[in-house]
């Protein structure tokens, strides 16, 4: 009988042990509208708007999703909160958009943000401006080191529904907005080296141009050099 008490206590301690913490939601994989594409399947509501269904793959450990769709011309973001891997929004025709999906779980304070995809919602035009260049490095407000030649590399990615990017214009300076044109690389060249000094703060932006005169602006990015 003496053994019964310790064994019972062991099971009691096991039963009262701390439960595993809820797992954090994982990143959703976007599927439609496709990346860097023209969305032509929206339901036309008027001359200026259509209703588009956004779809993504379900993500693990996720109870709900927040869809964020941003008009790249105005910076206005529309949101939808759903429990299924799709949602529809009414958006303007002939306008470039970015979209992301945030995965959420009520049992966890953590969230997971998907990749950001860009697309044009189809309109009446037959040629679209390039998407704003996606800045890779240096990232916004980054702290970086210069190389042995007192240079840093600026890099980005360009995309265009019509695949007719002609060139880029890179503006770079110690003042904002940066208005000094330092390079005009061709469409296949998406990086450029610039001279910098220690403890300097620099501003830069990339203008993407296409063969018919359309253009887009990446917006201003800054970084500090050590």
Backbone as ProteinMPNN parsed JSONL, in Angstrom:
{"seq_chain_A": "XXXXXXXXXXXXXXXXXXXXXXXXXXXXXXXXXXXXXXXXXXXXXXXXXXXXXXXXXXXXXXXXXXXXXXXXXXXXXXXXXXXXXXXXXXXXXXXXXXXXXXXXXXXXXXXXXXXXXXXXXXXXXXXXXXXXXXXXXXXXXXXXXXXXXXXXXXXXXXXXXXXXXXXXXXXXXXXXXXXXXXXXXXXXXXXXXXXXXXXXXXXXXXXXXXXXXXXXXXXXXXXXXX", "coords_chain_A": {"N_chain_A": [[0.829, -1.21, 0.0], [2.077, 1.153, 0.511], [3.259, 2.032, -1.813], [1.292, 3.078, -3.371], [0.602, 5.744, -2.856], [2.843, 7.45, -3.661], [2.828, 6.801, -6.457], [0.299, 7.696, -7.232], [0.605, 10.387, -6.74], [2.495, 11.032, -8.645], [1.05, 10.74, -11.081], [-0.751, 12.751, -10.584], [0.822, 15.051, -10.647], [1.638, 14.939, -13.312], [-0.775, 15.252, -14.635], [-1.363, 17.867, -13.936], [0.494, 19.303, -15.2], [2.044, 21.921, -17.193], [0.317, 23.066, -20.024], [0.973, 22.726, -23.547], [2.044, 25.576, -25.39], [-0.065, 27.471, -27.594], [0.309, 26.965, -31.101], [1.931, 29.163, -33.368], [0.36, 30.987, -36.064], [0.883, 30.134, -39.52], [2.464, 31.334, -42.552], [0.442, 32.385, -45.257], [0.0, 31.204, -48.629], [-0.211, 32.999, -51.527], [-2.509, 32.948, -54.305], [-4.284, 34.046, -56.27], [-5.328, 37.309, -57.349], [-2.746, 36.749, -59.774], [0.818, 37.151, -59.368], [2.318, 40.167, -60.452], [0.578, 40.585, -62.652], [-2.177, 41.082, -65.009], [-5.372, 41.446, -63.911], [-8.175, 40.066, -65.157], [-10.584, 38.928, -64.626], [-12.467, 39.988, -62.954], [-15.746, 40.909, -61.69], [-17.569, 43.13, -63.476], [-18.788, 46.158, -62.272], [-19.313, 48.781, -62.807], [-18.356, 51.535, -64.98], [-16.024, 52.214, -63.817], [-15.378, 50.531, -61.696], [-14.836, 47.189, -60.382], [-15.577, 43.918, -59.071], [-13.447, 41.873, -57.364], [-12.245, 38.62, -56.71], [-10.127, 37.47, -54.258], [-7.725, 34.979, -53.649], [-6.12, 32.41, -51.711], [-3.855, 29.891, -50.411], [-4.864, 27.76, -47.707], [-3.44, 28.305, -44.471], [-1.422, 26.693, -41.974], [-2.374, 26.24, -38.527], [-4.102, 28.389, -38.279], [-6.837, 30.522, -37.669], [-8.247, 32.67, -38.712], [-8.214, 35.188, -41.32], [-6.736, 38.224, -42.52], [-7.25, 40.222, -45.161], [-5.437, 42.518, -47.06], [-5.584, 45.072, -49.315], [-4.022, 47.313, -51.394], [-4.283, 50.376, -53.056], [-2.031, 51.449, -55.321], [-1.763, 53.907, -56.49], [-3.034, 55.791, -54.879], [-2.45, 55.034, -52.285], [-4.331, 54.087, -50.577], [-5.763, 51.649, -48.448], [-7.761, 48.771, -48.507], [-9.563, 46.462, -46.476], [-10.396, 43.094, -45.514], [-11.937, 40.75, -43.376], [-11.856, 37.408, -42.815], [-12.721, 33.898, -42.437], [-12.223, 31.978, -44.212], [-10.163, 30.894, -47.032], [-10.404, 33.001, -48.984], [-11.647, 36.072, -50.386], [-13.735, 38.79, -51.403], [-13.475, 41.976, -52.965], [-14.486, 45.302, -53.873], [-12.912, 47.148, -56.283], [-11.025, 49.735, -58.014], [-10.954, 50.058, -61.573], [-8.287, 49.556, -63.95], [-6.084, 50.192, -62.376], [-3.073, 49.959, -60.437], [-2.375, 47.533, -57.911], [-1.351, 46.346, -54.655], [-1.215, 43.384, -52.654], [-1.676, 41.577, -49.589], [-1.884, 38.88, -47.205], [-2.783, 38.362, -43.895], [-2.246, 35.97, -41.472], [-4.014, 34.683, -38.686], [-4.447, 33.69, -35.224], [-6.45, 33.089, -32.505], [-5.433, 32.057, -30.182], [-2.828, 32.769, -30.076], [-0.47, 35.426, -29.869], [1.037, 36.033, -31.987], [1.29, 36.782, -35.498], [1.222, 36.008, -39.04], [2.536, 37.169, -42.027], [1.875, 37.153, -45.457], [3.708, 36.871, -48.612], [4.065, 39.883, -50.556], [2.113, 40.665, -53.296], [1.819, 42.13, -56.569], [-0.546, 43.599, -58.862], [-2.448, 44.567, -61.781], [-5.694, 45.838, -61.946], [-7.889, 45.057, -64.434], [-8.638, 47.419, -66.978], [-9.8, 49.902, -69.313], [-7.582, 50.602, -70.764], [-4.911, 49.79, -73.058], [-2.269, 49.527, -72.611], [-0.12, 49.358, -69.844], [1.311, 51.224, -67.123], [4.581, 50.573, -65.737], [4.983, 48.473, -62.807], [5.66, 49.957, -59.601], [9.098, 50.009, -58.715], [10.423, 47.365, -56.749], [12.109, 47.764, -53.872], [15.117, 46.301, -52.861], [17.723, 46.288, -51.513], [19.653, 48.939, -50.052], [17.366, 48.326, -47.355], [14.477, 50.176, -46.209], [15.378, 52.7, -43.934], [17.662, 51.354, -43.128], [20.735, 50.371, -41.494], [23.952, 50.364, -42.617], [27.158, 49.085, -43.826], [29.837, 50.505, -45.657], [31.745, 49.428, -48.568], [35.198, 48.453, -49.291], [35.837, 50.268, -51.194], [34.535, 52.526, -50.552], [31.811, 52.438, -51.241], [28.347, 51.581, -51.754], [25.884, 49.17, -52.711], [22.968, 49.687, -54.516], [19.947, 48.054, -54.956], [17.166, 46.587, -56.734], [13.931, 45.344, -57.863], [12.229, 45.146, -60.892], [9.031, 45.19, -62.588], [6.534, 44.544, -65.098], [3.376, 44.443, -66.552], [3.121, 44.481, -69.323], [5.614, 43.813, -70.15], [7.509, 45.632, -71.163], [9.525, 47.3, -70.14], [11.832, 49.912, -70.431], [14.02, 51.277, -69.274], [15.637, 52.321, -66.184], [15.632, 55.043, -63.821], [17.778, 56.24, -61.464], [17.73, 58.023, -58.552], [19.625, 59.818, -56.201], [20.835, 61.105, -53.151], [21.993, 63.244, -50.412], [19.954, 64.661, -49.486], [16.401, 65.059, -49.094], [13.482, 65.408, -51.064], [15.321, 63.035, -53.063], [16.979, 64.298, -55.839], [19.027, 64.095, -57.594], [20.14, 62.645, -60.446], [21.748, 59.672, -60.758], [22.213, 57.386, -62.212], [21.187, 55.555, -65.142], [20.218, 52.805, -65.739], [19.74, 49.981, -67.999], [16.842, 47.895, -68.801], [17.397, 45.249, -67.946], [19.251, 45.568, -65.98], [19.465, 45.872, -62.618], [20.719, 47.043, -60.415], [23.034, 49.282, -58.842], [26.125, 50.881, -58.092], [27.01, 53.27, -55.609], [28.804, 56.119, -54.346], [29.681, 56.726, -50.963], [29.863, 58.224, -47.645], [31.182, 57.759, -44.32], [28.932, 57.719, -41.542], [26.987, 59.084, -42.849], [23.681, 60.0, -43.976], [21.518, 58.82, -46.405], [19.378, 59.236, -49.269], [17.179, 57.676, -51.611], [15.605, 56.773, -54.73], [13.763, 54.981, -57.249], [12.852, 55.345, -60.56], [10.807, 53.788, -62.841], [10.655, 53.185, -66.284], [8.756, 52.722, -69.328], [8.5, 51.507, -72.766], [6.652, 53.08, -74.094], [6.472, 55.449, -72.836], [5.291, 55.485, -70.311], [5.57, 55.635, -66.704], [6.717, 54.841, -63.35], [7.099, 55.34, -59.803], [9.224, 54.374, -57.188], [9.009, 55.425, -54.678], [10.457, 57.055, -51.781], [13.425, 55.952, -50.232], [15.572, 55.505, -47.404], [18.838, 55.326, -45.852], [21.466, 54.7, -43.461], [24.987, 55.12, -43.249], [27.691, 53.446, -41.754]], "CA_chain_A": [[0.0, 0.0, 0.0], [2.916, 2.348, 0.58], [3.624, 2.476, -3.155], [0.152, 3.687, -4.049], [0.59, 7.199, -2.692], [3.784, 8.089, -4.605], [2.386, 6.637, -7.846], [-0.834, 8.594, -7.447], [1.129, 11.762, -6.788], [3.163, 11.205, -9.952], [0.012, 10.981, -12.077], [-1.358, 14.038, -10.291], [1.722, 16.077, -11.164], [1.605, 14.882, -14.774], [-2.046, 15.82, -15.073], [-1.387, 19.303, -13.672], [1.598, 19.942, -15.893], [1.723, 23.043, -18.072], [-0.068, 22.697, -21.383], [1.785, 23.307, -24.613], [1.575, 26.865, -25.882], [-0.667, 27.38, -28.932], [1.256, 27.193, -32.184], [1.729, 30.405, -34.108], [-0.118, 30.772, -37.43], [1.918, 30.146, -40.543], [2.273, 32.235, -43.687], [-0.415, 31.926, -46.343], [0.554, 31.288, -49.984], [-1.168, 33.665, -52.402], [-2.733, 32.258, -55.579], [-4.942, 34.876, -57.281], [-4.712, 37.558, -58.648], [-1.375, 36.301, -59.868], [1.86, 38.153, -59.168], [2.732, 40.984, -61.603], [-0.307, 40.219, -63.751], [-3.381, 41.868, -65.234], [-6.536, 40.677, -63.478], [-9.251, 40.302, -66.128], [-11.739, 38.086, -64.306], [-13.358, 40.638, -61.998], [-17.13, 41.181, -62.091], [-17.715, 44.565, -63.742], [-19.914, 46.78, -61.582], [-19.547, 50.074, -63.452], [-17.264, 51.882, -65.879], [-14.806, 52.496, -63.057], [-15.095, 49.562, -60.631], [-15.185, 45.774, -60.548], [-15.428, 43.14, -57.846], [-12.4, 40.868, -57.599], [-12.078, 37.62, -55.659], [-8.746, 37.173, -53.89], [-7.646, 33.61, -53.148], [-4.837, 31.951, -51.205], [-3.878, 28.56, -49.826], [-5.007, 27.795, -46.254], [-2.182, 28.168, -43.734], [-1.534, 25.896, -40.756], [-2.545, 26.877, -37.218], [-4.742, 29.676, -38.549], [-8.284, 30.562, -37.478], [-8.844, 33.723, -39.536], [-7.295, 35.91, -42.204], [-6.997, 39.625, -42.838], [-6.808, 40.587, -46.508], [-5.125, 43.936, -47.217], [-5.398, 45.411, -50.726], [-3.627, 48.719, -51.414], [-4.233, 51.116, -54.315], [-0.686, 52.016, -55.383], [-1.836, 55.299, -56.931], [-3.506, 56.648, -53.794], [-1.982, 54.558, -50.994], [-5.476, 53.678, -49.766], [-5.833, 50.211, -48.223], [-9.024, 48.142, -48.138], [-9.341, 45.235, -45.727], [-11.501, 42.147, -45.325], [-11.64, 39.779, -42.338], [-12.588, 36.186, -43.166], [-12.223, 32.637, -41.882], [-11.963, 31.115, -45.359], [-9.021, 31.381, -47.81], [-10.785, 33.842, -50.122], [-12.473, 37.232, -50.04], [-13.988, 39.657, -52.561], [-13.502, 43.415, -52.709], [-14.745, 46.171, -55.014], [-11.743, 47.998, -56.483], [-11.049, 50.547, -59.23], [-10.402, 49.478, -62.798], [-7.13, 50.196, -64.556], [-5.251, 50.716, -61.289], [-2.173, 48.958, -59.855], [-2.626, 47.211, -56.514], [-0.579, 45.329, -53.949], [-2.056, 42.694, -51.669], [-1.077, 40.625, -48.664], [-2.818, 38.212, -46.304], [-2.258, 38.164, -42.547], [-2.828, 34.801, -40.814], [-4.198, 34.951, -37.259], [-4.932, 32.613, -34.358], [-6.846, 33.727, -31.247], [-4.639, 31.508, -29.094], [-1.451, 33.244, -30.172], [-0.304, 36.855, -30.144], [1.804, 36.159, -33.228], [0.625, 36.696, -36.795], [2.135, 35.71, -40.149], [2.188, 37.962, -43.204], [2.263, 36.507, -46.716], [4.423, 37.706, -49.565], [3.268, 40.931, -51.179], [2.014, 40.551, -54.748], [1.298, 43.283, -57.291], [-1.313, 43.308, -60.066], [-3.308, 45.62, -62.326], [-7.077, 45.463, -62.184], [-8.109, 45.373, -65.843], [-9.438, 48.586, -67.333], [-9.981, 50.113, -70.751], [-6.318, 50.869, -71.436], [-4.261, 48.654, -73.718], [-0.895, 49.472, -72.132], [-0.075, 49.763, -68.443], [2.58, 51.697, -66.572], [5.272, 49.529, -64.962], [4.785, 48.491, -61.369], [6.768, 50.618, -58.887], [10.208, 49.104, -58.421], [10.485, 46.819, -55.393], [13.448, 47.999, -53.343], [15.676, 45.157, -52.151], [18.766, 46.742, -50.594], [19.374, 48.828, -48.627], [15.974, 48.466, -46.988], [14.107, 51.454, -45.603], [15.95, 53.022, -42.624], [18.69, 50.37, -42.784], [22.083, 50.795, -41.113], [24.815, 49.496, -43.405], [28.574, 49.402, -43.914], [30.355, 50.682, -47.013], [32.799, 48.476, -48.906], [36.562, 49.006, -49.237], [35.911, 51.369, -52.166], [33.621, 53.57, -50.07], [30.597, 52.351, -52.042], [27.301, 50.621, -51.411], [25.106, 48.771, -53.886], [21.522, 49.856, -54.484], [19.355, 47.027, -55.818], [15.712, 46.582, -56.791], [13.335, 44.455, -58.855], [11.192, 45.805, -61.686], [8.064, 44.297, -63.237], [5.592, 45.24, -65.965], [2.413, 43.544, -67.194], [3.361, 44.466, -70.766], [7.009, 43.386, -70.382], [8.169, 46.595, -72.056], [10.377, 48.253, -69.427], [12.946, 50.37, -71.257], [15.157, 51.603, -68.414], [15.363, 52.873, -64.863], [16.353, 56.239, -63.425], [18.089, 56.154, -60.042], [17.992, 59.325, -57.945], [20.354, 59.536, -54.963], [21.464, 62.294, -52.575], [21.934, 63.383, -48.961], [18.771, 65.458, -49.201], [15.138, 64.476, -49.535], [13.529, 64.242, -51.947], [16.541, 62.946, -53.876], [16.722, 64.768, -57.202], [20.233, 63.936, -58.407], [20.131, 61.422, -61.246], [23.099, 59.107, -60.709], [22.355, 56.271, -63.155], [20.019, 55.213, -65.971], [20.49, 51.445, -66.242], [18.775, 49.344, -68.889], [15.804, 47.092, -68.145], [17.921, 44.029, -67.325], [20.201, 45.941, -64.935], [18.68, 46.323, -61.474], [21.54, 47.457, -59.284], [24.027, 50.3, -59.179], [26.982, 51.263, -56.967], [27.1, 54.714, -55.362], [29.829, 56.494, -53.369], [29.114, 57.208, -49.702], [30.797, 58.564, -46.571], [30.788, 57.251, -43.011], [27.994, 58.509, -40.741], [26.083, 59.84, -43.714], [22.333, 59.51, -44.231], [21.286, 58.972, -47.842], [18.011, 59.02, -49.746], [17.177, 57.257, -53.003], [14.359, 56.273, -55.312], [13.927, 54.447, -58.603], [11.753, 55.578, -61.501], [10.788, 52.767, -63.889], [10.052, 53.704, -67.512], [8.529, 51.718, -70.359], [8.81, 51.914, -74.14], [5.662, 54.015, -74.635], [6.502, 56.685, -72.064], [4.732, 55.368, -68.966], [6.583, 55.52, -65.658], [6.262, 54.673, -61.966], [8.097, 55.769, -58.823], [9.318, 53.446, -56.063], [8.929, 56.104, -53.392], [11.775, 57.398, -51.234], [14.02, 55.089, -49.223], [16.761, 56.101, -46.794], [19.71, 54.444, -45.078], [22.619, 55.34, -42.822], [26.244, 54.413, -43.46], [28.622, 53.476, -40.631]], "C_chain_A": [[0.855, 1.249, 0.0], [3.244, 2.899, -0.811], [2.499, 3.23, -3.838], [0.174, 5.209, -3.978], [1.586, 7.882, -3.628], [3.345, 7.971, -6.053], [1.24, 7.574, -8.156], [-0.367, 10.031, -7.569], [1.813, 12.036, -8.115], [2.139, 11.513, -11.027], [-0.651, 12.331, -11.869], [-0.505, 15.168, -10.853], [1.712, 16.118, -12.691], [0.344, 15.547, -15.292], [-2.101, 17.316, -14.91], [-0.251, 20.028, -14.373], [1.133, 21.036, -16.84], [1.4, 22.569, -19.475], [0.841, 23.369, -22.403], [1.181, 24.616, -25.072], [0.961, 26.691, -27.265], [0.373, 27.678, -30.012], [0.912, 28.466, -32.929], [1.209, 30.107, -35.51], [1.029, 30.857, -38.422], [1.508, 31.012, -41.73], [1.392, 31.606, -44.756], [0.299, 32.095, -47.686], [-0.507, 31.863, -50.919], [-1.31, 32.898, -53.719], [-3.345, 33.159, -56.651], [-5.499, 36.144, -56.667], [-3.219, 37.24, -58.648], [-0.396, 37.467, -59.78], [2.236, 38.831, -60.482], [1.896, 40.686, -62.848], [-1.384, 41.275, -63.96], [-4.565, 40.99, -64.855], [-7.716, 41.026, -64.38], [-10.54, 39.576, -65.774], [-12.703, 38.731, -63.307], [-14.759, 40.846, -62.562], [-17.307, 42.691, -62.252], [-18.963, 45.103, -63.071], [-20.301, 48.118, -62.205], [-18.391, 50.342, -64.398], [-15.939, 52.004, -65.123], [-14.459, 51.447, -61.998], [-15.474, 48.139, -61.038], [-14.946, 45.07, -59.225], [-14.508, 41.958, -58.137], [-12.333, 39.917, -56.409], [-10.595, 37.324, -55.468], [-8.706, 35.784, -53.257], [-6.219, 33.275, -52.711], [-4.994, 30.553, -50.618], [-4.061, 28.667, -48.31], [-3.642, 27.612, -45.583], [-2.414, 27.427, -42.425], [-1.677, 26.769, -39.514], [-3.191, 28.266, -37.341], [-6.254, 29.565, -38.373], [-8.951, 31.577, -38.404], [-7.759, 34.439, -40.334], [-7.726, 37.369, -42.324], [-6.396, 39.924, -44.208], [-6.596, 42.092, -46.564], [-4.793, 44.214, -48.676], [-5.168, 46.917, -50.831], [-3.583, 49.265, -52.829], [-2.887, 51.832, -54.375], [-0.674, 53.445, -55.879], [-2.179, 56.243, -55.791], [-2.956, 56.264, -52.428], [-3.096, 54.104, -50.075], [-5.552, 52.156, -49.669], [-7.241, 49.79, -47.829], [-8.723, 46.827, -47.438], [-10.594, 44.376, -45.694], [-11.051, 41.112, -44.305], [-12.502, 38.537, -42.58], [-11.975, 34.989, -42.463], [-11.927, 31.613, -42.972], [-10.83, 31.699, -46.201], [-9.421, 32.121, -49.087], [-11.643, 34.994, -49.617], [-12.609, 38.095, -51.284], [-14.05, 41.11, -52.133], [-13.829, 44.156, -54.001], [-13.599, 47.162, -55.135], [-11.832, 48.702, -57.834], [-10.423, 49.813, -60.404], [-9.174, 50.267, -63.268], [-6.135, 50.762, -63.568], [-4.326, 49.615, -60.78], [-2.45, 48.778, -58.367], [-1.535, 46.298, -55.977], [-1.527, 44.637, -52.988], [-1.264, 41.702, -50.853], [-2.193, 40.006, -47.825], [-2.122, 37.98, -44.971], [-2.993, 36.987, -41.9], [-2.868, 35.039, -39.305], [-4.731, 33.728, -36.53], [-5.231, 33.243, -33.0], [-6.043, 33.222, -30.055], [-3.209, 31.978, -29.08], [-1.415, 34.734, -30.477], [0.442, 37.087, -31.45], [0.891, 36.093, -34.45], [1.675, 36.379, -37.855], [1.652, 36.443, -41.384], [2.72, 37.27, -44.454], [3.23, 37.386, -47.5], [3.483, 38.81, -50.054], [3.296, 40.757, -52.693], [1.413, 41.823, -55.339], [0.481, 42.81, -58.485], [-2.026, 44.572, -60.532], [-4.713, 45.065, -62.43], [-7.453, 45.951, -63.572], [-9.022, 46.585, -66.029], [-9.539, 48.7, -68.835], [-8.663, 50.304, -71.492], [-5.719, 49.6, -72.035], [-2.803, 48.528, -73.315], [-0.852, 50.043, -70.721], [1.304, 50.301, -68.075], [3.26, 50.56, -65.831], [4.851, 49.585, -63.496], [5.915, 49.296, -60.729], [7.853, 49.609, -58.554], [10.159, 48.647, -56.969], [11.921, 46.944, -54.894], [13.912, 46.783, -52.542], [16.681, 45.591, -51.091], [19.31, 48.092, -51.026], [17.879, 49.009, -48.348], [15.73, 49.821, -46.328], [14.678, 51.568, -44.201], [17.01, 52.023, -42.174], [19.97, 51.065, -42.329], [23.059, 49.844, -41.791], [26.263, 49.956, -43.355], [28.967, 49.576, -45.378], [31.442, 49.656, -47.286], [34.158, 49.17, -48.916], [36.752, 50.152, -50.223], [35.008, 52.533, -51.785], [32.345, 53.629, -50.912], [29.591, 51.405, -51.386], [26.529, 50.317, -52.692], [23.623, 48.975, -53.622], [20.921, 48.819, -55.433], [17.836, 47.014, -55.679], [15.247, 45.536, -57.797], [12.233, 45.22, -59.565], [10.274, 44.784, -62.332], [7.062, 45.133, -64.027], [4.679, 44.215, -66.628], [2.722, 43.381, -68.671], [4.772, 44.027, -71.142], [7.741, 44.33, -71.335], [8.925, 47.675, -71.295], [11.559, 48.615, -70.308], [14.189, 50.643, -70.421], [14.673, 52.104, -67.06], [16.124, 54.187, -64.704], [16.54, 56.182, -61.914], [18.484, 57.53, -59.531], [18.542, 59.095, -56.541], [20.995, 60.817, -54.456], [21.39, 62.248, -51.055], [20.745, 64.235, -48.544], [17.53, 64.751, -49.711], [14.175, 65.574, -49.946], [14.813, 64.211, -52.775], [16.25, 63.32, -55.333], [17.934, 64.661, -58.107], [20.194, 62.596, -59.126], [21.547, 60.873, -61.311], [23.301, 57.959, -61.681], [21.057, 56.073, -63.915], [20.226, 53.832, -66.577], [19.379, 50.918, -67.139], [17.865, 48.41, -68.115], [16.345, 45.882, -67.404], [18.907, 44.314, -66.196], [19.437, 46.544, -63.759], [19.52, 46.517, -60.225], [22.563, 48.475, -59.77], [24.825, 50.618, -57.927], [27.033, 52.789, -56.857], [28.145, 54.964, -54.284], [29.174, 57.101, -52.135], [30.231, 57.545, -48.726], [30.276, 58.011, -45.252], [29.89, 58.245, -42.289], [27.072, 59.384, -41.579], [24.721, 59.183, -43.823], [21.99, 59.831, -45.681], [19.845, 58.605, -48.202], [18.069, 58.609, -51.214], [15.811, 56.769, -53.432], [14.645, 55.805, -56.733], [12.672, 54.736, -59.409], [11.877, 54.543, -62.615], [10.056, 53.317, -65.101], [9.824, 52.57, -68.513], [8.676, 52.333, -71.747], [7.813, 52.904, -74.731], [5.533, 55.276, -73.782], [5.848, 56.635, -70.698], [5.856, 55.244, -67.943], [5.931, 55.31, -64.298], [7.415, 54.989, -61.04], [8.069, 54.827, -57.622], [8.955, 54.094, -54.738], [10.321, 56.255, -52.815], [12.185, 56.43, -50.135], [15.257, 55.779, -48.665], [17.561, 55.053, -46.061], [20.862, 55.257, -44.493], [23.849, 54.474, -42.991], [27.121, 54.555, -42.226], [30.052, 53.597, -41.128]], "O_chain_A": [[0.413, 2.301, -0.462], [3.48, 4.098, -0.965], [2.745, 3.957, -4.801], [-0.196, 5.884, -4.939], [1.205, 8.818, -4.331], [3.469, 8.932, -6.811], [1.206, 8.184, -9.225], [-0.871, 10.797, -8.391], [1.723, 13.141, -8.65], [2.327, 12.444, -11.81], [-1.066, 12.986, -12.825], [-1.017, 16.115, -11.452], [1.77, 17.191, -13.291], [0.379, 16.306, -16.26], [-2.81, 17.989, -15.659], [-0.052, 21.226, -14.168], [-0.03, 21.072, -17.24], [2.13, 21.76, -20.047], [1.401, 24.436, -22.154], [-0.04, 24.759, -25.139], [1.418, 25.848, -28.036], [1.22, 28.554, -29.837], [-0.259, 28.803, -33.1], [1.571, 29.086, -36.094], [2.017, 31.556, -38.197], [0.34, 31.371, -41.879], [1.569, 30.443, -45.117], [1.102, 33.012, -47.859], [-1.578, 31.278, -51.082], [-0.357, 32.278, -54.191], [-2.975, 33.058, -57.821], [-6.083, 36.096, -55.585], [-2.526, 37.438, -57.651], [-0.737, 38.612, -60.078], [2.448, 38.167, -61.497], [2.427, 40.553, -63.95], [-1.493, 42.234, -63.196], [-4.742, 39.909, -65.416], [-8.199, 42.158, -64.363], [-11.495, 39.607, -66.549], [-13.654, 38.087, -62.863], [-14.933, 40.946, -63.776], [-17.206, 43.441, -61.281], [-20.06, 44.581, -63.268], [-21.457, 48.536, -62.143], [-17.539, 49.478, -64.599], [-14.866, 51.909, -65.719], [-13.354, 51.47, -61.456], [-16.312, 47.922, -61.913], [-14.21, 45.56, -58.368], [-14.763, 41.156, -59.035], [-12.36, 40.343, -55.254], [-9.899, 36.969, -56.419], [-9.552, 35.452, -52.427], [-5.246, 33.787, -53.265], [-6.106, 30.091, -50.362], [-3.486, 29.557, -47.683], [-2.798, 26.859, -46.068], [-3.49, 27.528, -41.835], [-1.167, 27.889, -39.46], [-2.859, 29.188, -36.596], [-6.876, 28.626, -38.871], [-10.087, 31.374, -38.833], [-6.566, 34.313, -40.061], [-8.909, 37.699, -42.24], [-5.179, 39.88, -44.385], [-7.47, 42.86, -46.162], [-3.836, 43.66, -49.215], [-6.013, 47.707, -50.41], [-2.929, 48.695, -53.703], [-2.627, 52.726, -53.57], [0.328, 54.141, -55.71], [-1.677, 57.365, -55.737], [-2.987, 57.075, -51.502], [-2.846, 53.77, -48.917], [-5.424, 51.455, -50.673], [-7.845, 50.376, -46.93], [-7.745, 46.154, -47.763], [-11.711, 44.875, -45.829], [-9.913, 40.643, -44.356], [-13.73, 38.612, -42.551], [-10.854, 35.054, -41.957], [-11.441, 30.517, -42.692], [-10.555, 32.894, -46.096], [-8.841, 31.891, -50.149], [-12.278, 34.905, -48.566], [-11.709, 38.131, -52.123], [-14.601, 41.441, -51.083], [-13.491, 43.694, -55.091], [-13.336, 47.929, -54.208], [-12.62, 48.31, -58.695], [-9.477, 49.043, -60.239], [-9.046, 51.465, -63.02], [-5.417, 51.71, -63.883], [-4.737, 48.458, -60.695], [-2.724, 49.743, -57.653], [-0.88, 45.575, -56.728], [-2.521, 45.22, -52.555], [-0.322, 41.073, -51.335], [-3.299, 40.54, -47.747], [-1.006, 37.464, -44.925], [-4.219, 37.003, -41.792], [-1.903, 35.525, -38.714], [-5.37, 32.855, -37.118], [-4.353, 33.867, -32.405], [-5.981, 33.892, -29.024], [-2.448, 31.632, -28.176], [-2.23, 35.24, -31.249], [0.476, 38.206, -31.961], [-0.147, 35.431, -34.431], [2.875, 36.471, -37.596], [0.48, 36.346, -41.746], [3.877, 36.854, -44.498], [3.53, 38.509, -47.096], [2.261, 38.682, -49.972], [4.365, 40.706, -53.301], [0.609, 42.502, -54.701], [0.764, 41.759, -59.059], [-2.186, 45.525, -59.77], [-4.916, 43.961, -62.935], [-7.345, 47.144, -63.856], [-10.028, 46.748, -65.338], [-9.382, 47.712, -69.552], [-8.621, 50.183, -72.716], [-5.988, 48.489, -71.577], [-2.159, 47.53, -73.639], [-1.464, 51.072, -70.434], [2.321, 49.893, -68.636], [2.579, 49.66, -65.34], [4.415, 50.627, -63.008], [7.024, 49.317, -61.262], [7.559, 48.482, -58.155], [9.886, 49.44, -56.068], [12.832, 46.311, -55.426], [13.201, 46.295, -51.663], [16.51, 45.296, -49.908], [19.418, 48.369, -52.221], [17.208, 49.772, -49.043], [16.67, 50.516, -45.942], [14.503, 50.674, -43.374], [17.236, 51.859, -40.975], [20.253, 52.196, -42.725], [22.999, 48.636, -41.562], [26.565, 51.061, -42.904], [28.468, 48.855, -46.242], [32.001, 49.076, -46.355], [34.253, 50.352, -48.583], [37.708, 50.92, -50.112], [34.747, 53.419, -52.598], [31.859, 54.707, -51.253], [29.949, 50.55, -50.575], [26.526, 51.111, -53.633], [23.088, 48.492, -52.624], [21.34, 48.717, -56.586], [17.293, 47.383, -54.638], [16.055, 44.922, -58.493], [11.402, 45.866, -58.926], [10.678, 43.651, -62.594], [6.775, 46.278, -63.676], [5.153, 43.233, -67.199], [2.604, 42.285, -69.218], [5.087, 43.887, -72.324], [8.495, 43.89, -72.203], [8.973, 48.826, -71.729], [12.214, 47.737, -70.87], [15.295, 50.278, -70.819], [13.477, 52.283, -66.825], [17.134, 54.414, -65.369], [15.564, 56.086, -61.17], [19.447, 58.13, -60.009], [18.007, 58.288, -55.78], [21.627, 61.542, -55.224], [20.8, 61.333, -50.479], [20.559, 64.497, -47.355], [17.595, 63.945, -50.639], [14.06, 66.579, -49.246], [15.332, 65.263, -53.146], [15.381, 62.728, -55.974], [17.886, 65.085, -59.262], [20.213, 61.541, -58.493], [22.444, 61.52, -61.851], [24.441, 57.585, -61.956], [19.973, 56.375, -63.416], [20.39, 53.702, -67.79], [18.23, 51.351, -67.051], [18.078, 48.158, -66.929], [15.822, 45.516, -66.351], [19.352, 43.385, -65.522], [18.831, 47.607, -63.89], [19.091, 46.198, -59.117], [22.909, 48.519, -60.95], [24.277, 50.627, -56.824], [27.09, 53.5, -57.859], [28.353, 54.124, -53.409], [28.235, 57.89, -52.241], [31.392, 57.201, -48.946], [29.071, 57.817, -45.086], [30.065, 59.458, -42.407], [26.452, 60.316, -41.066], [24.609, 57.958, -43.771], [22.15, 60.966, -46.131], [19.197, 57.792, -47.543], [18.892, 59.117, -51.975], [14.974, 56.401, -52.609], [15.646, 56.189, -57.337], [11.562, 54.408, -58.987], [12.922, 54.434, -63.256], [8.958, 53.858, -64.97], [10.575, 51.596, -68.555], [8.941, 53.527, -71.884], [8.093, 53.512, -75.764], [4.613, 56.072, -73.97], [5.843, 57.638, -69.985], [6.958, 54.804, -68.27], [4.74, 55.571, -64.121], [8.577, 54.916, -61.439], [6.998, 54.519, -57.1], [8.627, 53.398, -53.777], [11.268, 55.644, -53.31], [11.408, 56.125, -49.231], [15.914, 56.547, -49.366], [17.03, 54.007, -45.686], [21.184, 56.347, -44.966], [23.778, 53.249, -42.892], [27.283, 55.658, -41.703], [30.984, 53.639, -40.325]]}, "name": "protein", "num_of_chains": 1, "seq": "XXXXXXXXXXXXXXXXXXXXXXXXXXXXXXXXXXXXXXXXXXXXXXXXXXXXXXXXXXXXXXXXXXXXXXXXXXXXXXXXXXXXXXXXXXXXXXXXXXXXXXXXXXXXXXXXXXXXXXXXXXXXXXXXXXXXXXXXXXXXXXXXXXXXXXXXXXXXXXXXXXXXXXXXXXXXXXXXXXXXXXXXXXXXXXXXXXXXXXXXXXXXXXXXXXXXXXXXXXXXXXXXXX"}
